[in-house]
Amino acid sequence: MAKIDIKRQHGLGYDKAHKMACKLADELSGKFDAKCEWDGPELRFTRPGANGCVRISDNDVRIEVKLGMMLSPLKSKMESIISDELDTLLRNA
């Protein structure tokens, strides 16, 4: 099982980071057909072959994804897409 772990520092504060994470969830849902659900400061997502979460705080955001055997070969591509999308959202927040 492959894992993706991306962490970025930000100066947005919790409320802006939460709004940014909602936008990220919308983007990832569209690109990866994922179902998303908030649980406190953690956005959990799942789709066939993958699951994970986005954790936000006042100072950082962390995305963790566990890929099943069928999606593991796509780890680099998925990590790049998620990282680029996160960086874009943080820049524009």
N, CA and C atoms as an extended XYZ file, in Angstrom:
279
Properties=species:S:1:pos:R:3:atomname:S:1:resname:S:1:resid:I:1 pbc="F F F"
N         0.846       -1.176        0.000 N   MET     1
C         0.000        0.000        0.000 CA  MET     1
C         0.889        1.236        0.000 C   MET     1
N         0.688        2.111       -0.956 N   ALA     2
C         1.464        3.354       -1.064 CA  ALA     2
C         0.795        4.451       -0.237 C   ALA     2
N         1.614        5.350        0.275 N   LYS     3
C         1.096        6.464        1.065 CA  LYS     3
C         1.602        7.784        0.502 C   LYS     3
N         0.737        8.769        0.525 N   ILE     4
C         1.074       10.139        0.161 CA  ILE     4
C         0.930       10.970        1.424 C   ILE     4
N         1.917       11.798        1.716 N   ASP     5
C         1.884       12.645        2.908 CA  ASP     5
C         2.448       14.006        2.521 C   ASP     5
N         1.574       15.006        2.481 N   ILE     6
C         1.962       16.357        2.069 CA  ILE     6
C         1.611       17.320        3.198 C   ILE     6
N         2.563       18.149        3.587 N   LYS     7
C         2.324       19.129        4.644 CA  LYS     7
C         2.818       20.490        4.181 C   LYS     7
N         2.000       21.516        4.416 N   ARG     8
C         2.366       22.880        4.074 CA  ARG     8
C         2.047       23.800        5.252 C   ARG     8
N         2.942       24.726        5.505 N   GLN     9
C         2.710       25.779        6.489 CA  GLN     9
C         1.885       26.873        5.824 C   GLN     9
N         1.094       27.579        6.617 N   HIS    10
C         0.334       28.707        6.086 CA  HIS    10
C         0.138       29.739        7.186 C   HIS    10
N        -0.238       30.916        6.806 N   GLY    11
C        -0.530       31.983        7.759 CA  GLY    11
C        -1.978       32.425        7.650 C   GLY    11
N        -2.859       31.506        7.276 N   LEU    12
C        -4.256       31.838        7.007 CA  LEU    12
C        -5.118       31.904        8.259 C   LEU    12
N        -4.739       31.223        9.303 N   GLY    13
C        -5.627       31.043       10.434 CA  GLY    13
C        -6.600       29.917       10.133 C   GLY    13
N        -7.298       29.473       11.168 N   TYR    14
C        -8.152       28.290       11.020 CA  TYR    14
C        -9.315       28.507       10.054 C   TYR    14
N       -10.033       29.616       10.172 N   ASP    15
C       -11.227       29.820        9.339 CA  ASP    15
C       -10.906       29.857        7.853 C   ASP    15
N        -9.876       30.599        7.475 N   LYS    16
C        -9.485       30.656        6.054 CA  LYS    16
C        -8.948       29.305        5.585 C   LYS    16
N        -8.216       28.625        6.452 N   ALA    17
C        -7.696       27.301        6.099 CA  ALA    17
C        -8.850       26.320        5.891 C   ALA    17
N        -9.883       26.439        6.695 N   HIS    18
C       -11.056       25.572        6.543 CA  HIS    18
C       -11.735       25.827        5.195 C   HIS    18
N       -11.904       27.087        4.828 N   LYS    19
C       -12.500       27.426        3.532 CA  LYS    19
C       -11.643       26.896        2.387 C   LYS    19
N       -10.321       27.031        2.520 N   MET    20
C        -9.412       26.526        1.502 CA  MET    20
C        -9.526       25.004        1.397 C   MET    20
N        -9.635       24.321        2.523 N   ALA    21
C        -9.766       22.864        2.520 CA  ALA    21
C       -11.077       22.436        1.867 C   ALA    21
N       -12.129       23.222        2.041 N   CYS    22
C       -13.402       22.926        1.368 CA  CYS    22
C       -13.244       23.020       -0.146 C   CYS    22
N       -12.522       24.033       -0.605 N   LYS    23
C       -12.258       24.163       -2.045 CA  LYS    23
C       -11.414       22.994       -2.537 C   LYS    23
N       -10.418       22.608       -1.748 N   LEU    24
C        -9.570       21.469       -2.105 CA  LEU    24
C       -10.419       20.202       -2.210 C   LEU    24
N       -11.319       20.020       -1.265 N   ALA    25
C       -12.194       18.844       -1.293 CA  ALA    25
C       -13.042       18.830       -2.564 C   ALA    25
N       -13.566       19.984       -2.954 N   ASP    26
C       -14.351       20.060       -4.184 CA  ASP    26
C       -13.511       19.673       -5.396 C   ASP    26
N       -12.291       20.190       -5.448 N   GLU    27
C       -11.401       19.884       -6.575 CA  GLU    27
C       -11.051       18.400       -6.613 C   GLU    27
N       -10.680       17.851       -5.459 N   LEU    28
C       -10.275       16.445       -5.418 CA  LEU    28
C       -11.459       15.523       -5.670 C   LEU    28
N       -12.637       15.919       -5.180 N   SER    29
C       -13.835       15.116       -5.438 CA  SER    29
C       -14.087       15.009       -6.933 C   SER    29
N       -13.925       16.130       -7.628 N   GLY    30
C       -14.127       16.133       -9.068 CA  GLY    30
C       -13.072       15.343       -9.819 C   GLY    30
N       -11.824       15.494       -9.420 N   LYS    31
C       -10.728       14.838      -10.137 CA  LYS    31
C       -10.600       13.357       -9.812 C   LYS    31
N       -10.916       12.986       -8.565 N   PHE    32
C       -10.700       11.604       -8.137 CA  PHE    32
C       -11.976       10.884       -7.731 C   PHE    32
N       -13.133       11.515       -7.935 N   ASP    33
C       -14.417       10.916       -7.592 CA  ASP    33
C       -14.435       10.433       -6.139 C   ASP    33
N       -14.025       11.310       -5.230 N   ALA    34
C       -13.955       10.973       -3.810 CA  ALA    34
C       -15.164       11.518       -3.059 C   ALA    34
N       -15.572       10.798       -2.044 N   LYS    35
C       -16.617       11.245       -1.124 CA  LYS    35
C       -15.934       11.878        0.076 C   LYS    35
N       -16.366       13.074        0.486 N   CYS    36
C       -15.711       13.813        1.565 CA  CYS    36
C       -16.681       14.085        2.707 C   CYS    36
N       -16.135       14.086        3.947 N   GLU    37
C       -16.942       14.342        5.132 CA  GLU    37
C       -16.065       14.970        6.217 C   GLU    37
N       -16.554       16.062        6.817 N   TRP    38
C       -15.816       16.720        7.887 CA  TRP    38
C       -16.030       15.997        9.205 C   TRP    38
N       -14.959       15.892        9.984 N   ASP    39
C       -15.000       15.367       11.345 CA  ASP    39
C       -14.110       16.280       12.183 C   ASP    39
N       -14.700       17.347       12.732 N   GLY    40
C       -13.917       18.353       13.457 CA  GLY    40
C       -12.983       19.060       12.485 C   GLY    40
N       -11.685       19.158       12.827 N   PRO    41
C       -10.733       19.833       11.942 CA  PRO    41
C       -10.174       18.923       10.850 C   PRO    41
N       -10.800       17.777       10.668 N   GLU    42
C       -10.293       16.783        9.734 CA  GLU    42
C       -11.329       16.492        8.658 C   GLU    42
N       -10.917       16.610        7.421 N   LEU    43
C       -11.766       16.274        6.288 CA  LEU    43
C       -11.354       14.885        5.821 C   LEU    43
N       -12.232       13.932        5.980 N   ARG    44
C       -11.940       12.552        5.566 CA  ARG    44
C       -12.535       12.306        4.188 C   ARG    44
N       -11.781       11.583        3.381 N   PHE    45
C       -12.271       11.276        2.045 CA  PHE    45
C       -11.999        9.819        1.719 C   PHE    45
N       -12.842        9.294        0.859 N   THR    46
C       -12.696        7.909        0.438 CA  THR    46
C       -13.192        7.760       -0.989 C   THR    46
N       -12.621        6.811       -1.651 N   ARG    47
C       -13.020        6.428       -3.002 CA  ARG    47
C       -12.521        5.008       -3.195 C   ARG    47
N       -13.036        4.301       -4.153 N   PRO    48
C       -12.534        2.946       -4.345 CA  PRO    48
C       -11.011        2.949       -4.558 C   PRO    48
N       -10.310        2.208       -3.724 N   GLY    49
C        -8.865        2.085       -3.862 CA  GLY    49
C        -8.050        3.120       -3.127 C   GLY    49
N        -8.695        4.066       -2.437 N   ALA    50
C        -7.937        5.098       -1.722 CA  ALA    50
C        -8.794        5.717       -0.623 C   ALA    50
N        -8.112        6.171        0.428 N   ASN    51
C        -8.783        6.931        1.471 CA  ASN    51
C        -7.743        7.791        2.160 C   ASN    51
N        -8.225        8.777        2.892 N   GLY    52
C        -7.282        9.639        3.583 CA  GLY    52
C        -7.974       10.789        4.263 C   GLY    52
N        -7.186       11.802        4.607 N   CYS    53
C        -7.744       12.954        5.296 CA  CYS    53
C        -6.909       14.200        5.043 C   CYS    53
N        -7.563       15.329        5.244 N   VAL    54
C        -6.922       16.638        5.225 CA  VAL    54
C        -7.094       17.181        6.638 C   VAL    54
N        -5.977       17.462        7.310 N   ARG    55
C        -6.030       18.027        8.660 CA  ARG    55
C        -5.589       19.482        8.595 C   ARG    55
N        -6.402       20.337        9.179 N   ILE    56
C        -6.047       21.751        9.171 CA  ILE    56
C        -5.841       22.249       10.596 C   ILE    56
N        -4.986       23.235       10.698 N   SER    57
C        -4.781       23.924       11.969 CA  SER    57
C        -4.587       25.404       11.656 C   SER    57
N        -4.332       26.181       12.676 N   ASP    58
C        -4.092       27.612       12.478 CA  ASP    58
C        -2.869       27.865       11.610 C   ASP    58
N        -1.910       26.930       11.625 N   ASN    59
C        -0.604       27.170       10.993 CA  ASN    59
C        -0.237       26.246        9.842 C   ASN    59
N        -0.914       25.119        9.712 N   ASP    60
C        -0.521       24.204        8.642 CA  ASP    60
C        -1.695       23.371        8.153 C   ASP    60
N        -1.469       22.723        7.041 N   VAL    61
C        -2.433       21.785        6.468 CA  VAL    61
C        -1.638       20.537        6.080 C   VAL    61
N        -2.228       19.387        6.363 N   ARG    62
C        -1.559       18.121        6.059 CA  ARG    62
C        -2.547       17.208        5.352 C   ARG    62
N        -2.096       16.622        4.260 N   ILE    63
C        -2.912       15.699        3.483 CA  ILE    63
C        -2.241       14.339        3.521 C   ILE    63
N        -2.996       13.350        3.952 N   GLU    64
C        -2.502       11.975        3.983 CA  GLU    64
C        -3.440       11.113        3.152 C   GLU    64
N        -2.865       10.310        2.274 N   VAL    65
C        -3.649        9.441        1.405 CA  VAL    65
C        -3.031        8.048        1.440 C   VAL    65
N        -3.886        7.049        1.595 N   LYS    66
C        -3.452        5.655        1.499 CA  LYS    66
C        -4.036        5.099        0.214 C   LYS    66
N        -3.155        4.595       -0.629 N   LEU    67
C        -3.571        4.051       -1.918 CA  LEU    67
C        -3.567        2.530       -1.864 C   LEU    67
N        -4.614        1.935       -2.388 N   GLY    68
C        -4.678        0.482       -2.483 CA  GLY    68
C        -3.748       -0.023       -3.573 C   GLY    68
N        -3.692       -1.316       -3.700 N   MET    69
C        -2.766       -1.960       -4.632 CA  MET    69
C        -2.974       -1.493       -6.077 C   MET    69
N        -4.219       -1.313       -6.492 N   MET    70
C        -4.482       -0.939       -7.882 CA  MET    70
C        -4.058        0.495       -8.192 C   MET    70
N        -4.118        1.397       -7.201 N   LEU    71
C        -3.752        2.797       -7.436 CA  LEU    71
C        -2.307        3.110       -7.069 C   LEU    71
N        -1.629        2.203       -6.399 N   SER    72
C        -0.242        2.451       -5.982 CA  SER    72
C         0.682        2.849       -7.131 C   SER    72
N         0.543        2.254       -8.332 N   PRO    73
C         1.413        2.682       -9.430 CA  PRO    73
C         1.197        4.148       -9.850 C   PRO    73
N         0.075        4.733       -9.461 N   LEU    74
C        -0.229        6.116       -9.826 CA  LEU    74
C         0.170        7.103       -8.734 C   LEU    74
N         0.889        6.647       -7.727 N   LYS    75
C         1.233        7.481       -6.582 CA  LYS    75
C         1.884        8.799       -6.995 C   LYS    75
N         2.904        8.754       -7.811 N   SER    76
C         3.621        9.979       -8.204 CA  SER    76
C         2.708       10.974       -8.895 C   SER    76
N         1.888       10.488       -9.800 N   LYS    77
C         0.968       11.374      -10.534 CA  LYS    77
C        -0.055       11.989       -9.588 C   LYS    77
N        -0.650       11.172       -8.714 N   MET    78
C        -1.650       11.671       -7.779 CA  MET    78
C        -1.026       12.644       -6.781 C   MET    78
N         0.172       12.341       -6.312 N   GLU    79
C         0.862       13.222       -5.373 CA  GLU    79
C         1.146       14.574       -6.014 C   GLU    79
N         1.533       14.568       -7.263 N   SER    80
C         1.803       15.800       -7.988 CA  SER    80
C         0.530       16.630       -8.153 C   SER    80
N        -0.558       15.999       -8.514 N   ILE    81
C        -1.826       16.704       -8.699 CA  ILE    81
C        -2.295       17.318       -7.388 C   ILE    81
N        -2.257       16.539       -6.315 N   ILE    82
C        -2.698       17.027       -5.004 CA  ILE    82
C        -1.806       18.167       -4.535 C   ILE    82
N        -0.502       18.005       -4.665 N   SER    83
C         0.445       19.030       -4.240 CA  SER    83
C         0.249       20.328       -5.018 C   SER    83
N         0.115       20.221       -6.329 N   ASP    84
C        -0.094       21.412       -7.163 CA  ASP    84
C        -1.395       22.116       -6.804 C   ASP    84
N        -2.455       21.350       -6.604 N   GLU    85
C        -3.755       21.926       -6.264 CA  GLU    85
C        -3.689       22.630       -4.908 C   GLU    85
N        -3.048       22.006       -3.940 N   LEU    86
C        -2.898       22.609       -2.619 CA  LEU    86
C        -2.100       23.898       -2.695 C   LEU    86
N        -0.976       23.879       -3.407 N   ASP    87
C        -0.146       25.085       -3.534 CA  ASP    87
C        -0.911       26.224       -4.194 C   ASP    87
N        -1.685       25.925       -5.222 N   THR    88
C        -2.488       26.935       -5.903 CA  THR    88
C        -3.529       27.538       -4.956 C   THR    88
N        -4.208       26.689       -4.227 N   LEU    89
C        -5.226       27.178       -3.293 CA  LEU    89
C        -4.611       28.010       -2.179 C   LEU    89
N        -3.471       27.607       -1.663 N   LEU    90
C        -2.809       28.375       -0.611 CA  LEU    90
C        -2.343       29.731       -1.137 C   LEU    90
N        -1.836       29.759       -2.362 N   ARG    91
C        -1.383       31.011       -2.971 CA  ARG    91
C        -2.540       31.977       -3.172 C   ARG    91
N        -3.718       31.445       -3.513 N   ASN    92
C        -4.867       32.281       -3.838 CA  ASN    92
C        -5.810       32.532       -2.661 C   ASN    92
N        -5.480       31.968       -1.507 N   ALA    93
C        -6.379       32.110       -0.338 CA  ALA    93
C        -6.283       33.500        0.264 C   ALA    93
